[in-house]
Amino acid sequence: MSNPKVQVSPKSTAPKQAEPSKQAPSGTFSDEEIRIRAYQIYESRGRNSNRADEDWSQAQTELMELLGGK
C-alpha cells in the first residue's frame, strides 16, 4: 500500500492587512483582524517587550476609529 503525497503550500510570514470583516456587523472586527493589527503594532516597536494586552487594546481602538467609533 502506498502513501499518497500531500502538497502543502508555504505559509506567508507577513500578516495580511487588517480590513473590516464583510461578514461581521458594521462596527465590529473579527479576532483575526484585531490580531493582525496587534501584531503590526508589536512589529512597529521593533518586536521589543511583551505587551500583548496593550497591543490588542490599541488595535481594537484603532480599528474602531477607522469606522468613526469612539
ZAPAGU-318557 format. One record per atom (N, C-alpha, C): atom name; x, y, z. Coordinates in pm, whole numbers, plus 32768, in hexadecimal, padded with zeros to 4 digits. Example, Ala and Ser with C-alpha at 12.3 -4.5 7.8 and 13.67 -1.06 7.14 Angstrom:
<atom atome="N" X="8527" Y="7DC7" Z="830C"/>
<atom atome="CA" X="84CE" Y="7E3E" Z="830C"/>
<atom atome="C" X="8528" Y="7EB6" Z="830C"/>
<atom atome="N" X="8505" Y="7F1F" Z="82C4"/>
<atom atome="CA" X="8557" Y="7F96" Z="82CA"/>
<atom atome="C" X="850A" Y="8003" Z="8313"/>
***
This chain:
<atom atome="N" X="8055" Y="7F8B" Z="8000"/>
<atom atome="CA" X="8000" Y="8000" Z="8000"/>
<atom atome="C" X="805A" Y="807C" Z="8000"/>
<atom atome="N" X="8042" Y="80D8" Z="7FA5"/>
<atom atome="CA" X="8094" Y="8150" Z="7F9D"/>
<atom atome="C" X="8051" Y="81C5" Z="7FE6"/>
<atom atome="N" X="80A4" Y="821D" Z="8018"/>
<atom atome="CA" X="8070" Y="8294" Z="805C"/>
<atom atome="C" X="805B" Y="8303" Z="7FF6"/>
<atom atome="N" X="7FE6" Y="833D" Z="7FF4"/>
<atom atome="CA" X="7FD1" Y="83AC" Z="7F96"/>
<atom atome="C" X="8022" Y="8425" Z="7FC1"/>
<atom atome="N" X="8053" Y="846E" Z="7F60"/>
<atom atome="CA" X="80A0" Y="84E7" Z="7F7F"/>
<atom atome="C" X="8040" Y="855B" Z="7F93"/>
<atom atome="N" X="805E" Y="85A8" Z="7FF7"/>
<atom atome="CA" X="800C" Y="861C" Z="8016"/>
<atom atome="C" X="805F" Y="8699" Z="7FF9"/>
<atom atome="N" X="8025" Y="86F2" Z="7FAC"/>
<atom atome="CA" X="806A" Y="876E" Z="7F8E"/>
<atom atome="C" X="8045" Y="87D6" Z="7FF7"/>
<atom atome="N" X="80AA" Y="8815" Z="802C"/>
<atom atome="CA" X="8095" Y="887C" Z="8090"/>
<atom atome="C" X="80CA" Y="88FF" Z="8058"/>
<atom atome="N" X="8074" Y="8962" Z="8056"/>
<atom atome="CA" X="80A1" Y="89E3" Z="8025"/>
<atom atome="C" X="80EA" Y="8A2D" Z="8094"/>
<atom atome="N" X="8151" Y="8A77" Z="8071"/>
<atom atome="CA" X="819C" Y="8AC0" Z="80D8"/>
<atom atome="C" X="8147" Y="8B2D" Z="8116"/>
<atom atome="N" X="8159" Y="8B3E" Z="8199"/>
<atom atome="CA" X="810F" Y="8BA7" Z="81DF"/>
<atom atome="C" X="8155" Y="8C2C" Z="81CA"/>
<atom atome="N" X="8107" Y="8C92" Z="81BC"/>
<atom atome="CA" X="813E" Y="8D18" Z="81B2"/>
<atom atome="C" X="8162" Y="8D47" Z="823D"/>
<atom atome="N" X="81D7" Y="8D81" Z="824D"/>
<atom atome="CA" X="8201" Y="8DB1" Z="82D0"/>
<atom atome="C" X="81CF" Y="8E3E" Z="82EB"/>
<atom atome="N" X="81AB" Y="8E85" Z="8283"/>
<atom atome="CA" X="8179" Y="8F0D" Z="8295"/>
<atom atome="C" X="80E3" Y="8F0A" Z="82AF"/>
<atom atome="N" X="80B6" Y="8F4E" Z="8319"/>
<atom atome="CA" X="8027" Y="8F4F" Z="8334"/>
<atom atome="C" X="7FDC" Y="8F9F" Z="82CA"/>
<atom atome="N" X="7F61" Y="8F7B" Z="82B4"/>
<atom atome="CA" X="7F0E" Y="8FC2" Z="8254"/>
<atom atome="C" X="7EE9" Y="904B" Z="828C"/>
<atom atome="N" X="7EC5" Y="90A3" Z="8233"/>
<atom atome="CA" X="7E98" Y="9128" Z="825E"/>
<atom atome="C" X="7E0E" Y="9119" Z="829B"/>
<atom atome="N" X="7DFA" Y="9154" Z="830F"/>
<atom atome="CA" X="7D79" Y="914B" Z="8354"/>
<atom atome="C" X="7D10" Y="919D" Z="8309"/>
<atom atome="N" X="7CA0" Y="9160" Z="82F2"/>
<atom atome="CA" X="7C2F" Y="91A3" Z="82B3"/>
<atom atome="C" X="7BB2" Y="917A" Z="82FD"/>
<atom atome="N" X="7B4D" Y="91CF" Z="82FF"/>
<atom atome="CA" X="7AD0" Y="91A8" Z="8340"/>
<atom atome="C" X="7A98" Y="912A" Z="8300"/>
<atom atome="N" X="7A66" Y="90D2" Z="8352"/>
<atom atome="CA" X="7A2E" Y="9055" Z="8321"/>
<atom atome="C" X="79AD" Y="9070" Z="82D6"/>
<atom atome="N" X="799D" Y="9031" Z="8264"/>
<atom atome="CA" X="7923" Y="9041" Z="8217"/>
<atom atome="C" X="78B0" Y="8FF2" Z="8255"/>
<atom atome="N" X="78D0" Y="8F90" Z="82A9"/>
<atom atome="CA" X="786A" Y="8F3E" Z="82E8"/>
<atom atome="C" X="783F" Y="8F76" Z="836F"/>
<atom atome="N" X="7894" Y="8FC6" Z="83AE"/>
<atom atome="CA" X="7874" Y="8FFB" Z="8432"/>
<atom atome="C" X="7818" Y="9073" Z="8424"/>
<atom atome="N" X="77C4" Y="908A" Z="8487"/>
<atom atome="CA" X="776E" Y="9101" Z="8483"/>
<atom atome="C" X="77C3" Y="917F" Z="8481"/>
<atom atome="N" X="778C" Y="91E9" Z="844B"/>
<atom atome="CA" X="77D4" Y="9268" Z="8443"/>
<atom atome="C" X="7805" Y="9292" Z="84CD"/>
<atom atome="N" X="7882" Y="92BC" Z="84D4"/>
<atom atome="CA" X="78BB" Y="92EC" Z="8551"/>
<atom atome="C" X="78FF" Y="9281" Z="85A3"/>
<atom atome="N" X="7909" Y="9208" Z="856E"/>
<atom atome="CA" X="794E" Y="919E" Z="85B8"/>
<atom atome="C" X="79BA" Y="9161" Z="8562"/>
<atom atome="N" X="7A1D" Y="9129" Z="85A5"/>
<atom atome="CA" X="7A8B" Y="90E8" Z="8560"/>
<atom atome="C" X="7A9E" Y="905D" Z="859A"/>
<atom atome="N" X="7ACC" Y="9002" Z="8548"/>
<atom atome="CA" X="7AE5" Y="8F7A" Z="8577"/>
<atom atome="C" X="7B65" Y="8F79" Z="85CB"/>
<atom atome="N" X="7B74" Y="8F0F" Z="861B"/>
<atom atome="CA" X="7BEF" Y="8EFF" Z="8668"/>
<atom atome="C" X="7C68" Y="8EF9" Z="860D"/>
<atom atome="N" X="7C59" Y="8EBE" Z="8599"/>
<atom atome="CA" X="7CC9" Y="8EB3" Z="853A"/>
<atom atome="C" X="7CF5" Y="8F3E" Z="850C"/>
<atom atome="N" X="7C96" Y="8F95" Z="84EE"/>
<atom atome="CA" X="7CB7" Y="901C" Z="84C1"/>
<atom atome="C" X="7CFD" Y="906B" Z="8531"/>
<atom atome="N" X="7CCD" Y="905B" Z="85AA"/>
<atom atome="CA" X="7D0C" Y="909F" Z="861C"/>
<atom atome="C" X="7D98" Y="9066" Z="8634"/>
<atom atome="N" X="7DA5" Y="8FE1" Z="8629"/>
<atom atome="CA" X="7E27" Y="8FA0" Z="863D"/>
<atom atome="C" X="7E8D" Y="8FD3" Z="85D7"/>
<atom atome="N" X="7E63" Y="8FE1" Z="855C"/>
<atom atome="CA" X="7EBE" Y="9012" Z="84F3"/>
<atom atome="C" X="7EED" Y="909F" Z="8513"/>
<atom atome="N" X="7E91" Y="90F6" Z="8539"/>
<atom atome="CA" X="7EB8" Y="9180" Z="855A"/>
<atom atome="C" X="7F10" Y="9183" Z="85D7"/>
<atom atome="N" X="7EEF" Y="9132" Z="863A"/>
<atom atome="CA" X="7F40" Y="912E" Z="86B5"/>
<atom atome="C" X="7FCF" Y="9100" Z="8694"/>
<atom atome="N" X="7FDD" Y="90A1" Z="8639"/>
<atom atome="CA" X="8061" Y="9073" Z="8610"/>
<atom atome="C" X="80AD" Y="90E2" Z="85C7"/>
<atom atome="N" X="8066" Y="912F" Z="8575"/>
<atom atome="CA" X="80A6" Y="919E" Z="8530"/>
<atom atome="C" X="80DA" Y="9206" Z="8594"/>
<atom atome="N" X="808D" Y="921C" Z="85FE"/>
<atom atome="CA" X="80B8" Y="9279" Z="8667"/>
<atom atome="C" X="8135" Y="9243" Z="86AB"/>
<atom atome="N" X="8134" Y="91C3" Z="86CC"/>
<atom atome="CA" X="81A8" Y="9181" Z="870A"/>
<atom atome="C" X="8224" Y="9190" Z="86B1"/>
<atom atome="N" X="8213" Y="9178" Z="8630"/>
<atom atome="CA" X="8283" Y="9185" Z="85D3"/>
<atom atome="C" X="82B4" Y="9215" Z="85C9"/>
<atom atome="N" X="8258" Y="9275" Z="85D2"/>
<atom atome="CA" X="8280" Y="9302" Z="85C7"/>
<atom atome="C" X="82D7" Y="932E" Z="863C"/>
<atom atome="N" X="82D1" Y="92E6" Z="86AC"/>
<atom atome="CA" X="8326" Y="9300" Z="871F"/>
<atom atome="C" X="83A9" Y="92B3" Z="8715"/>
<atom atome="N" X="83C3" Y="9277" Z="86A4"/>
<atom atome="CA" X="843E" Y="922B" Z="8691"/>
<atom atome="C" X="8439" Y="91A3" Z="86D5"/>
<atom atome="N" X="83C1" Y="916F" Z="86E9"/>
<atom atome="CA" X="83AB" Y="90EC" Z="8729"/>
<atom atome="C" X="83E8" Y="90E9" Z="87B5"/>
<atom atome="N" X="83E7" Y="915D" Z="87F7"/>
<atom atome="CA" X="841C" Y="9168" Z="887F"/>
<atom atome="C" X="83AA" Y="915F" Z="88E4"/>
<atom atome="N" X="83C7" Y="9128" Z="8954"/>
<atom atome="CA" X="836E" Y="911B" Z="89C7"/>
<atom atome="C" X="82F0" Y="90CB" Z="89A8"/>
<atom atome="N" X="82BA" Y="9095" Z="8A10"/>
<atom atome="CA" X="8244" Y="9042" Z="8A04"/>
<atom atome="C" X="81CD" Y="908C" Z="8A3F"/>
<atom atome="N" X="818A" Y="90DB" Z="89EB"/>
<atom atome="CA" X="8117" Y="9129" Z="8A17"/>
<atom atome="C" X="809D" Y="9102" Z="89C5"/>
<atom atome="N" X="8082" Y="9082" Z="89BE"/>
<atom atome="CA" X="8018" Y="904E" Z="8969"/>
<atom atome="C" X="7F90" Y="908C" Z="898A"/>
<atom atome="N" X="7F71" Y="9098" Z="8A0B"/>
<atom atome="CA" X="7EEF" Y="90D1" Z="8A31"/>
<atom atome="C" X="7EE2" Y="9162" Z="8A05"/>
<atom atome="N" X="7F4D" Y="91AE" Z="8A15"/>
<atom atome="CA" X="7F4C" Y="923A" Z="89EA"/>
<atom atome="C" X="7F3F" Y="9243" Z="8952"/>
<atom atome="N" X="7F88" Y="91ED" Z="890B"/>
<atom atome="CA" X="7F82" Y="91ED" Z="8879"/>
<atom atome="C" X="7EF6" Y="91CA" Z="8849"/>
<atom atome="N" X="7EB7" Y="9168" Z="888A"/>
<atom atome="CA" X="7E2F" Y="913D" Z="8865"/>
<atom atome="C" X="7DCD" Y="91B0" Z="8879"/>
<atom atome="N" X="7DD7" Y="91F3" Z="88EB"/>
<atom atome="CA" X="7D7E" Y="9262" Z="890A"/>
<atom atome="C" X="7D92" Y="92D5" Z="88A7"/>
<atom atome="N" X="7E10" Y="92F3" Z="8889"/>
<atom atome="CA" X="7E2D" Y="935D" Z="8829"/>
<atom atome="C" X="7DF7" Y="9339" Z="879F"/>
<atom atome="N" X="7E06" Y="92BC" Z="8777"/>
<atom atome="CA" X="7DD4" Y="928F" Z="86F5"/>
<atom atome="C" X="7D3C" Y="929F" Z="86EE"/>
<atom atome="N" X="7CF5" Y="9277" Z="8757"/>
<atom atome="CA" X="7C64" Y="9287" Z="8759"/>
<atom atome="C" X="7C3D" Y="931A" Z="874C"/>
<atom atome="N" X="7C82" Y="936F" Z="8796"/>
<atom atome="CA" X="7C65" Y="93FE" Z="8794"/>
<atom atome="C" X="7C7C" Y="9438" Z="8708"/>
<atom atome="N" X="7CED" Y="9417" Z="86CB"/>
<atom atome="CA" X="7D0D" Y="944B" Z="8647"/>
<atom atome="C" X="7CA8" Y="941D" Z="85DF"/>
<atom atome="N" X="7C82" Y="939F" Z="85E5"/>
<atom atome="CA" X="7C23" Y="936B" Z="8583"/>
<atom atome="C" X="7B9A" Y="93AB" Z="8594"/>
<atom atome="N" X="7B71" Y="93C4" Z="860F"/>
<atom atome="CA" X="7AF0" Y="9407" Z="8626"/>
<atom atome="C" X="7AF5" Y="9497" Z="85F2"/>
<atom atome="N" X="7B67" Y="94D9" Z="8604"/>
<atom atome="CA" X="7B75" Y="9561" Z="85D3"/>
<atom atome="C" X="7B6C" Y="9566" Z="853B"/>
<atom atome="N" X="7B98" Y="94FD" Z="84F8"/>
<atom atome="CA" X="7B8B" Y="94F8" Z="8466"/>
<atom atome="C" X="7AF9" Y="94FD" Z="843B"/>
<atom atome="N" X="7AA2" Y="94CB" Z="8490"/>
<atom atome="CA" X="7A13" Y="94C9" Z="8471"/>
<atom atome="C" X="79CA" Y="9541" Z="84AB"/>
<atom atome="N" X="7A15" Y="959D" Z="84E7"/>
<atom atome="CA" X="79D7" Y="9612" Z="8520"/>
<atom atome="C" X="799E" Y="95FA" Z="85AB"/>
<atom atome="N" X="79D0" Y="9590" Z="85EC"/>
<atom atome="CA" X="79A2" Y="9571" Z="8675"/>
<atom atome="C" X="79E3" Y="95CD" Z="86D9"/>
<atom atome="N" X="79DC" Y="95A7" Z="8757"/>
<atom atome="CA" X="7A12" Y="95F8" Z="87C5"/>
<atom atome="C" X="7AA4" Y="9617" Z="87B2"/>
***
